Amino acid sequence: MTTQTYPAETGAVTGVVDLANVTRWYGNVVAVNDISMSLGTGVTGLLGPNGAGKTTILHMMAGFLAPSRGTVTIDGKPTWRNPAVYRDLGLVTEREAVHGFLTAEQFVLACAKMQKLADPAGAARRALELVEMTDAAHRRIETFSKGMRQRTRVAAALVHEPRVLLLDEPFNGMDPRQRMHMMELLHSLGDRGHTILFSSHILEEVEQVAGLVQVIVAGRLAASGDFRKIRRLMTNRPHVFAVRSSDDRRLAVALIAEKSVAGIEIESTGLTVRASDYGSFTRALPRIALDQGIRLHKLVPSDESLESVFSYLLEA
């Protein structure tokens, strides 16, 4: 496998958070395989399908797991068995572990006290304001929607104003307005010099929040760098289309001459067309059909699952 790498223009060699040749296995299962990445200030997306190893990477960054091989550091200091790292680190895990009988204020205040802040009550109040949970601060967490619980957990992770914030699928359960506000908050924190890494399996989430992206597939780093260039790579990959028309055989003959068509299979349900260029094929098909006097009944991309997109990056 060759990782597709598009370095940022600044070209920094080391960042605030660094992984160097990190591997993590569980028995005979390799969850993360020889990953190196460097995170500077700003917002970075950790993109990949479910089960790709994103949570394992975040847990190693947070010091919850030891790498089986390689090193994970923040400011050059290892995260494993280093409690001091939590002074500069905030983490929101995917799994909830919040006592429902506590109010949002009590939970965030307890986190502030554990950090031994000079003004824990003030810090808790400011953190709840950041995530727009002030009005519900005195309600028990067990009465909250999933989105409200998620925002409360983000407030707890931000209460000590950490320089590094790690979030595992942070937008789960949020309604559109809550998601928009959270995205704006992450942008703001990144602009103010924080280092933020959030994981997601949804391409559009990463596109709206992160300028830089690390793509994880099957425990490997498949692509790294500027999101726009990686998105272009995803879009320009080979595509497979299901096509049905008023005359499939005549359409197949006409399509064979089109440069963007890599192959065609004729089946009882229509045509399966392999296109080497998504844009060129979708522009050429209506023109060719019109020239041949053929009516198109169906044009559906048949390989648009996340797994197929990510697998292409892994093989590229």
Secondary structure by P-SEA (a helix, b strand, c coil): ccccccccccccccccbbbcbbbbbcccccccccccccccccbbbbccccccaaaaaaaaaaccccccccccccccccccccccccccbbbbcccccccccccaaaaaaaaaaaaccccaaaaaaaaaaaaccccccccccccccaaaaaaaaaaaaacccccbbbbccccccccaaaaaaaaaaaaaaaaabbbbbbbbccaaaaaacccbbbbbccccccccccaaaaaaaaaacbbbbbbbcccaaaaaaaaccccccccccccccccbbbbccaaaaaaaaaaaaaaacccccccccccccaaaaaaaaaac
